[in-house]
Amino acid sequence: MTVKVGINGFGRIGRLAFRRIQDVEGLEVVAINDLTDAKQL
């Protein structure tokens, strides 16, 4: 069973969380919310 995760903020902590989630089986990032436009993410 996959747990879907959204990240609110893609600063230092958000990026660290994203990298860690990529390494964990059963977690999937489905949304990232940040003030920056998508090209800069």
N, CA and C atoms as a LAMMPS dump frame, in Angstrom:
ITEM: TIMESTEP
0
ITEM: NUMBER OF ATOMS
123
ITEM: BOX BOUNDS ff ff ff
-5.0000000000000000e+02 5.0000000000000000e+02
-5.0000000000000000e+02 5.0000000000000000e+02
-5.0000000000000000e+02 5.0000000000000000e+02
ITEM: ATOMS id mol type element x y z
1 1 1 N 0.845 -1.18 0
2 1 2 C 0 0 0
3 1 3 C 0.89 1.243 0
4 2 1 N 0.656 2.13 -0.93
5 2 2 C 1.444 3.35 -1.06
6 2 3 C 0.762 4.491 -0.315
7 3 1 N 1.545 5.211 0.484
8 3 2 C 1.055 6.395 1.177
9 3 3 C 1.43 7.606 0.336
10 4 1 N 0.434 8.405 -0.005
11 4 2 C 0.664 9.595 -0.821
12 4 3 C 0.937 10.784 0.094
13 5 1 N 2 11.541 -0.242
14 5 2 C 2.468 12.627 0.609
15 5 3 C 2.509 13.922 -0.188
16 6 1 N 2.128 15.02 0.444
17 6 2 C 2.291 16.349 -0.127
18 6 3 C 3.294 17.125 0.709
19 7 1 N 4.128 17.913 0.055
20 7 2 C 5.137 18.704 0.756
21 7 3 C 4.748 20.17 0.652
22 8 1 N 4.632 20.826 1.806
23 8 2 C 4.291 22.243 1.849
24 8 3 C 5.572 23.033 2.085
25 9 1 N 6.1 23.611 1.029
26 9 2 C 7.361 24.352 1.1
27 9 3 C 8.494 23.497 0.563
28 10 1 N 9.268 24.051 -0.335
29 10 2 C 10.345 23.287 -0.956
30 10 3 C 11.679 23.98 -0.727
31 11 1 N 11.833 24.477 0.488
32 11 2 C 13.111 25.06 0.899
33 11 3 C 14.056 23.946 1.331
34 12 1 N 14.947 24.276 2.246
35 12 2 C 15.961 23.312 2.687
36 12 3 C 15.324 22.046 3.262
37 13 1 N 14.359 22.201 4.143
38 13 2 C 13.73 21.046 4.786
39 13 3 C 12.864 20.277 3.798
40 14 1 N 12.105 20.974 2.97
41 14 2 C 11.26 20.313 1.978
42 14 3 C 12.062 19.463 1.004
43 15 1 N 13.216 19.995 0.561
44 15 2 C 14.071 19.228 -0.354
45 15 3 C 14.659 18.008 0.338
46 16 1 N 15.057 18.162 1.602
47 16 2 C 15.579 17.01 2.353
48 16 3 C 14.502 15.936 2.511
49 17 1 N 13.284 16.368 2.831
50 17 2 C 12.183 15.416 2.974
51 17 3 C 11.909 14.704 1.651
52 18 1 N 11.924 15.459 0.553
53 18 2 C 11.685 14.873 -0.767
54 18 3 C 12.714 13.795 -1.084
55 19 1 N 13.99 14.087 -0.844
56 19 2 C 15.046 13.096 -1.114
57 19 3 C 14.866 11.853 -0.257
58 20 1 N 14.51 12.045 1
59 20 2 C 14.323 10.904 1.904
60 20 3 C 13.118 10.061 1.475
61 21 1 N 12.043 10.711 1.087
62 21 2 C 10.84 9.995 0.657
63 21 3 C 11.136 9.145 -0.571
64 22 1 N 11.994 9.628 -1.465
65 22 2 C 12.349 8.862 -2.657
66 22 3 C 13.034 7.551 -2.302
67 23 1 N 13.702 7.512 -1.151
68 23 2 C 14.426 6.312 -0.718
69 23 3 C 13.556 5.313 0.036
70 24 1 N 12.372 5.729 0.464
71 24 2 C 11.515 4.893 1.306
72 24 3 C 10.471 4.184 0.445
73 25 1 N 10.426 2.883 0.567
74 25 2 C 9.427 2.077 -0.143
75 25 3 C 8.046 2.35 0.444
76 26 1 N 7.058 2.566 -0.394
77 26 2 C 5.692 2.74 0.066
78 26 3 C 5.268 4.189 0.264
79 27 1 N 6.139 5.146 -0.067
80 27 2 C 5.779 6.559 0
81 27 3 C 5.883 7.169 -1.392
82 28 1 N 4.941 8.042 -1.711
83 28 2 C 4.924 8.689 -3.027
84 28 3 C 4.586 10.17 -2.855
85 29 1 N 5.406 11.053 -3.396
86 29 2 C 5.118 12.487 -3.369
87 29 3 C 4.155 12.79 -4.512
88 30 1 N 2.997 13.332 -4.171
89 30 2 C 1.991 13.632 -5.191
90 30 3 C 1.817 15.132 -5.412
91 31 1 N 2.319 15.957 -4.471
92 31 2 C 2.181 17.408 -4.616
93 31 3 C 3.278 18.124 -3.844
94 32 1 N 3.725 19.238 -4.419
95 32 2 C 4.667 20.122 -3.74
96 32 3 C 4.107 21.532 -3.854
97 33 1 N 3.961 22.199 -2.718
98 33 2 C 3.431 23.554 -2.677
99 33 3 C 4.568 24.504 -2.305
100 34 1 N 4.817 25.505 -3.15
101 34 2 C 5.857 26.487 -2.867
102 34 3 C 5.512 27.79 -3.57
103 35 1 N 6.06 28.891 -3.095
104 35 2 C 5.791 30.196 -3.698
105 35 3 C 6.515 30.396 -5.022
106 36 1 N 7.591 29.678 -5.233
107 36 2 C 8.393 29.783 -6.449
108 36 3 C 7.673 29.134 -7.626
109 37 1 N 7.94 29.623 -8.837
110 37 2 C 7.321 28.998 -10.005
111 37 3 C 7.947 27.629 -10.286
112 38 1 N 7.259 26.819 -11.035
113 38 2 C 7.651 25.417 -11.258
114 38 3 C 9.002 25.278 -11.954
115 39 1 N 9.391 26.236 -12.797
116 39 2 C 10.674 26.14 -13.504
117 39 3 C 11.853 26.169 -12.54
118 40 1 N 11.731 26.918 -11.449
119 40 2 C 12.826 27.022 -10.491
120 40 3 C 12.903 25.831 -9.551
121 41 1 N 11.822 25.094 -9.399
122 41 2 C 11.841 23.922 -8.527
123 41 3 C 12.681 22.853 -9.168
